Amino acid sequence: MEINIPLYAQTALDMLHARGYKAYIVGGCVRDALLGKEPNDYDICTDCTPEGMKEVFASYNTIETGIKHGTLTVIIDHDPIEITTFRSDGTYSDHRKPDTVRFEKDLSQDLRRRDFTINALCYNRREGLVDMFGGTEDLKRRIVRCVGDPRERFDEDALRILRAMRFSSVLDFEIEKNTSFAIHRQKELLKNISAERIAAELKKLLCGRDPARILIQYRDVMAVLIPQLEPCFDLAQNNPHHCWDVYTHICKSVNNISPDWVLRLTMLLHDIGKPLVHTTDRDGVDHFKTHQLKSAKLSREITGALKLDNRSRSRIYDLVLEHDTRIPPVKRSVRRLMSKYDDSFFDDYLSVRRADTLAQSEYMREQKLAELDAIGDIAQQIRKEQLCIHISDLAVNGNDLIALGYEGSDIGKALKLLLDGVIEEQTKNEKNALIAYIKENFK
């Protein structure tokens, strides 16, 4: 078979071959090409040493960020490509990176240190596809399998545990039996991995084709990453609105929303506070009153521990807080909620509520979804009519109030009062009407 290699990557291969070196594109780019996907980037492995690479690519801009591990980044036609010397790794005392590396001349030494068979594939036009560990067959069988002994691979780099789960979710592959067993057995090694690395893999896992399957099958691993999830396991929801335990409901809701990591993480966390407020009435019906408040608080703790950016943390917190806010399909109520957040929030809020509803029982489901559709239609009409929903939409501003004699914090309070008056339809959004309203109502 032939893989189409972009010009910048082929140029790098040709330059190494011209100097007598072995060189191949390797890893994810080969895997994706075999799956019929367009690779995001290309990596090259070679028997050329880092010093030799500097000579070969002396006429190009290079970056030596990974040079001690044999990696040189070369910029060709404005495209960066990482080129790494064949190597074998020493011990991994921190379960993340090798303490030492040894540069090798034998390709097999380089490929045997890689994580999964589907990532241990390499290719060049001279030799075609090189597959020493059955990666091609595993692609056909749709399997994620470690190269060699999975216990050794995970002990070397514990992040590979989460990477296996991520590939299974993204590619919709099964994880091979021995690899799966090792994941469960060695899950505690993930405690050695930085929050930033965990977050990066978790985002990709959640945005896969079927994250619910992985989240359920490897819930013990998820409890290592997010301990607050464990109390949700097998917690029944004996309630007409639910047909799943709390954790299963959470996982199924993740699948029901678009593959945006902020939205999917919101669904993973939206009911995480339920165990803290769980009660059962005399009729045996379970209730989880104020769970959205507890869940929002926990979401802030969890996203902080994962060291996510503040903007995403804030959006997740607000969505979790509002996920159980039920408003009637009435223009006034819709405007009121829209006014609390930025313009895109309301669409996310509706998506969260739909995903939540679809992971519940069929009891009143059609009615709930129809009501959400009606609310969405009203929101669109509000936008179309350009109705006032934020202070910036008011027909007066701070300068107008200063001219009327308002000062300091009273200006903000007065503008808020005006916005509330417009939304509650107690005054029109016209300058004279607003001035009259504020004079009459601001005390």
Disulfide bonds with the S-S distance in Angstrom:
none
